[in-house]
Amino acid sequence: MNDNTFNLDKKTLIRQSFDQMDTYLQGTQYSQAQKLALTCRILFDNGHDSALAGQITARGEQPGTYLTQRLGLGFDEICAGNLLLVNEDLEVLQGQGMANPANRFHSWLYRARPDVQCIIHTHALHTAALSMLEEPLIISHMDNCVLYDDVAFLSKWPGVPVGNEEGELIAQAIGTKRAILLTHHGLLVACSSIEESCLLAIAFERAAKMHLLAQSAGAIKPIDPELGREAHDWILRSQRSAVGFAYYARRTLKKRSHQACLE
């Protein structure tokens, strides 16, 4: 038995693990539109269904454009072929129908954050319930540390987010973070890839559920900030996001009702 690694410190072992991830972990070969459609179906299967509420967008090839779902379709009805390509003014450039007017705050956020490639906004049940308490999401468990110190909080509800004022407010409130809890509203994640946004949206809703469960039993205890940041960086790797997304895609595509989303 080779016990050379038993003498290595934690930082070295983490670095070696990252190198292995870079070598061995592979993502999917789906197109951008297919990834976005899959994200809609994945989130539908993971507690983010709220009828027609919520928007999922991804930057288009041309500056100032992005893909989004057609207003009137639920997440479980989105396919690569019925997505819309719109500009910042929500004018449809490709596809049939209209975008959700609430997508206006996506336009503001894309302008403010050149690093963001995909935005997800949903009214997932536990997140929506937590938002009614007007308190920030607490990250206090290893599984949720992908969001550690990465969730902003908007303490004021601006009403229906179809105006420019709401776009400015949300874009300012999220700052440089990847996620935000919107009081009396829901969640928003804004990440560098569709895969990362999908996984963080799932993690957000699970964290909100755990927050509510733990809080019902007693006071939530904080975790060590240094260890929280360590876990955040450990989980939040592009390769891990790619294979995590691939797993959820496989699981979703096992359902016959979702197989058409790639077309």
N, C-alpha and C positions, 0 to 999 in steps of 0.2 A: 504493500500500500504506500502510495506517495503522499507523505504528510507535509510537503513543503508549504502548502497554503495555510497550514495551521499556525505558522509563525508570522503570517502577514497581518498588518493592521487593517481596520475596517475601511479606511479610505482607499487603500490599495485594492482590496477585494471589490469594492464598488467600481473602481476604475476598470478592473479586469472584466467585471460583469458588463459594463457599458461597451467595452471592446467586443465582447462576444455578441451582444445584441446587434451591434453594427454589422457583424459578419453573418449572423444566422437568421435574424428575424426579417421576414419578408411581408410586405403588405399585399394589396389587391391590385388588379389590373383594370378596375372599373374606370369609366370615363367620369368626368366631373359631374355631369348630369345624372349618371347612374348612382354615384356616391350620394348626391343630394336626395335623390328619390329614396334610396335605401335608408338614409338618415331619417326621413319622414316616417317610413315604415317601422324602423327600429324604435324610434321614440314612441310611436303609437303603441307598440308592444310593451313598452317599459314605463307606462303610467303617465305619459304626457298628453294623452287624448283629452281635449276639452272642446269637442265639436269643431267649430271653424276658427276658434281662437288660436293665436300664435302664428309666427312666421319663421321660415328658415330660408336663408339666403347665402349665396356664395358669389364671389367676384367673377365677372365675366372676363373674357380675353381682352376686351377693349376698356381703357380707363373710363370710370364713371358708369359702368354697367354691372349688373348682377343678375343671377338666376334666382327665381323664387317660385313659389307655388301659385296657382290660379285661385283667386277668391271664389269660394263656393265649393271647394273640394276639401275634404278632411285629409289628415296625414295618411290615413290608410288607403286613400285613392290616388295618391301622387305617383306618377310614373315619369321616367326620363322624358317621354314624349309629350307630356302635357305641362311641363315647366314653362315658365315665361322668362324671356330675357328683357329686362327693363333698364331704363336709364335712371339717373338720380331724381328725375321729376316723375318717376313711376309711369312713364310712357312706354307702352309695349313695343319692343323692337322685333321680337320674334315670338310666335305663339298666338293663341286665341284666348280672349277673355281679358280680365283686368286683375291687377295686383291688389293686394290688401292695402287700403289707404294708410294703415298704420305702419307700413314699411318705410314711411318717411323718416322715422328715427334711425332706421338702418343706414339711409343715405348720409345722415349727419355723422354717424359713427364711422362709416367707411372713410369719410373725408378726414375725420380727426385721427384715425388710426391706420396708417398705411401698412402696418404689420398684420392687420386682420384680413383674413381670407374668407371666413365663414362666420355668420351670426345666427344664433338660435334663440328664439324667444318663445316660451311656452307658459301655460298656466297649469303646470303639473300640480296634482291635488295637494300633496304635503307641502310643497313650496308655497302654493297659494294660501294654504292655512297658516303657515308660519308668517307670511307677509301681513296677515291680519293683526298680528301681535305688535307690529311696528318695532321689531327688534332684529338685529343682525343675525345671520346664520353663524352658528358656532361650529368650528371644525375641531373635533376633539377625539378622533379615532383614526387609526392608521389607514383604513380603507378610504377615508375621505381626504387624506392629506394632499391629494392631487390639487385640492382647492385651498390648501393652507396659505393664509395671508395673501390670497388671490381673489377674494370676493369683496367687492365694494357694497355699499348700502345706500340706497336712496330713501330717505326717511319721509319724503313728501310725495303724495300721490298727485300727479299733475292732471289726472283725468284721462280721457281717451287720447292716446298718443298719435293723433293725426296732424297736429300742428307743428310748426317749426320750433316753437318754444319747448315742446317736449323733447324734440331731437337734441337741441342744445343742452337741455338739463341732463338727459341721460348720458350723452357723450362726455359731458364734464364730470358727472358723478362717477363713472366707471374709471376714469383716469387711464392708467397703464395696466390695470388688472384685467384678468381674463373673464371675470364673471361679476355679476351684480344681482343683488336681491332688490326687487322693486316693491316698495310697500303697497299693500292693498292691490297687488297686481300679479307678479310672478317672477320668473327668472330670465336672465339673459346671459349668454356666454358669447365671447368674441375671441376667436383663436386663429392661429396661423394655418390651420388646415381644416377640412371638413371632418376628417377622422377625429382630430383632437376636440373639436367643438361637440361632436356627437357624444364622445365618451365623457366630457365634462358635464354635459347636460344630464346624462344618466347619473353621474356621480353627485350632481347638485341635488337632484330630487331624492336620492337615497340619503344624502346627508341631512336634508330637511326632515325626512321621516325619522331618522335616528335622533335628531335634535328634539323633536316633539316627544318621542318615546322616552328619551332619557330625562327630559325636563318634567315629564309627568311623574317620575319616580323620585326626583330630587334635584339638587343643584348640579349642573354640569361642571366637571372639573377640567381645568385647562391642561394642555400638554406642554412639554418643554419646547419653547420656540425654536431652539437650534435643531432639535430632533424633528420638529414639524417641518422645517425648511428642508432638512435632509430627506425626509420621506417624500416631500413635494417634488424635489428634483429627481428622486429615484423613480417615481411613478411617471413623471411627465417627460417621457422621452419619445421622440417622433417614431422610433421603431416599435415601442410598446403601444403607442396609439394606433399604428398601422395594423398590428396583429390583433389588437383588441377590437378594432373596427371590423376586421375580417371575420373574427369569431361571431360578433353580433350579426353581421351580414349572413353568414352561413345559417345561423339559428333562425333568422327571420325568413330566409328563402326556403326553409323547410316547409313553411306554410304555403299551401297552394294559392291562397288568396293574395299572397305578396309576390309571387313569381313574376307577375306581369310588370312589376315596377321597373325592370331593366329595359323595357321596350319603349 
